[in-house]
């Protein structure tokens, strides 16, 4: 079941994502999640980009406020602690492996790319190497699918409160 507001990317969505990224988005199939401000904050991409490049990151966080908040959490050493917990906590390890399988299943809905077969994203299923991907997966799939992505979401302050996230790229350029 898709989160509310998810669905095919409209031209307005793609324009918002381009503003967020500071470049044209590539291989976007749909908006996988919308920020509470209404703008896309996670997109779902084809497993092979239009130029032929294999692209394992099916769920891609685009909102600069969201990605900045996640980067702040990453800078606190959370990834190393989470990876250590995967070695120590069997229930967490099983849930994270299930998240990996969910990611692969959702990507396979869009097509198979042999070069990335069995490769999900974010270090799944054995380690944590990118919280951005885990958060994007959690937002796209909904609570309870990616346990570590869910944990990171709980650590974040409300990134959407000042004004719509698509305007954030302009803020950074203007020094706000």
N, C-alpha and C positions, 0 to 999 in steps of 0.2 A: 504494500500500500504506500503510495507516495504522500509525502507531507503536503499540507495545504499550500496551494499556490504553485506547486510544481507542475511542470508540463512543458510542451514544446516551446522553444525559445522564439519569441517574436522579434521583429526588427527593433522594437524599443528595448527589449531585454538585451539584445546583442550590442546595441549602442551603449547601454548602461555598463555592460561588462567591458566594452572597449575603453570607456572612461575609467573604470576601476583599474584595469590592467595597464592603461597607457599604451595599448596596442590593440590591433584587431584580434579577437579571439579565434582560435583554430579548432575545427572539428567539434564544435558545440552542437549537441543533439537536443538538449533540453535544459531548462532551469530545474535543478534537482532540489533546491531549497530556496526560499525567499527569507530574507532578513525581516524582522518585525517592522522595519521602515518601509517594506514593500519592494525593495530592489532585490535582484538576484544576489545571493551571496555564495552559492555553490552551483556550478554547472556540471553537467554530465557530458563527457566527451567520447568521441569515437575511439576505439582501441587502435585505429590506424589513422593518423592525421592525413589531410588531403594531399600532402606532399609525399605520402608513402611511409613516413616515419612511424614505427610502432610506438604507441603511447599507453603505458600501463595505468596511468593516473586517470581512472574513469571519473572520479569525483574530485573536482578542482575548486578550491576556495578562491573566490575572486575579490571579495570585499576587502579593501585595504584596511579598514578598521578591524575586521575580524582577523585578517592575517597578522596585523600588528599586535593584536592582543595575544594571539597564539604564539607569536615570536617571543613576546615577553615571558610567557610561561616556559617556553623552551629554554630561555636564557637562565632559568632558575635550576637547571639540572634535572628536570622532571623526567626526561627521556631515559637517563641512566638508571634512575630509581625504578621506573616502570619496567625496564628490561631486567633488572635484578629481581623484581617481583615475579616476572614470568618464569624465572628459574626456580623460585621458591614456592609459588602458589599454584597448585595443580588446577583448582577451579578456574582461576584467571587464565591460565595457559589454555585450557579447553575452550573457554569462551572466546579468547582471542583467535584461536585456530578456527572456530566457527565463524568469526567475523571475516577472516581471510577467505573462507569458502563462500560466504555471502558476497564478498567483493567480486570474486571470480565469476560467480553465477550471474551477478548483475551485469558485469562487463560482457560476458558471453552472450547476453541478450542482444548486444549490439554487433556481434561478430567475433569470429575467432582469428587470432593473429598468432601463428606458431612461434614467432620469436619471443613472445612474452607469455606463452602457455605456462600456467602454474605460478606466475609471478603476479602478486597483487600490488600492494603499495605500502609505504610507511614502515617497512620492516616486517610486516606480517608474514608468516605467523610466529616467528621465533624471537624477534627483537623489536625495539621501537627506534625508528630513525627519523620520523617526520610527523610531528603532531598535527600539522596542517592537513595532511591527508586523512588522518584518523578522525579529526573534527569534521572534515567535509563528508566522510563516510557516515558518521553519526548523524549529522544534520540531514543528509539525503535519505538514509535508511530509517531514521527515527530512533527513539530511545530503546536501549536493550539489545541492539545488534552489535555494536562495537564498544566493549566495556571501557577501553582506555580512551577512546574518543569521547564517550559520555563523561568520563572523569574530568577530562580537560575542559569540556563545556561548563562543568560545574565550577571550575576555577576562574572562568572569565567574567570580567565586569561587563555590563550591558554596552556593547560596542556601538549600538545603533542610536543611542539617545540624542546626540547633538543635532543631527539632521540626516537626511538620506545618505547612505554609504557611498553612492555613486559620486557624491560631491566631495568625498574625502580626498581623492587624488588631486583635485584642484586646491584643497586646503594645504596639502603638503607643498605644492608648487608655490603657493602664496605665503608660506611660512606661518599659517594659522595653527 
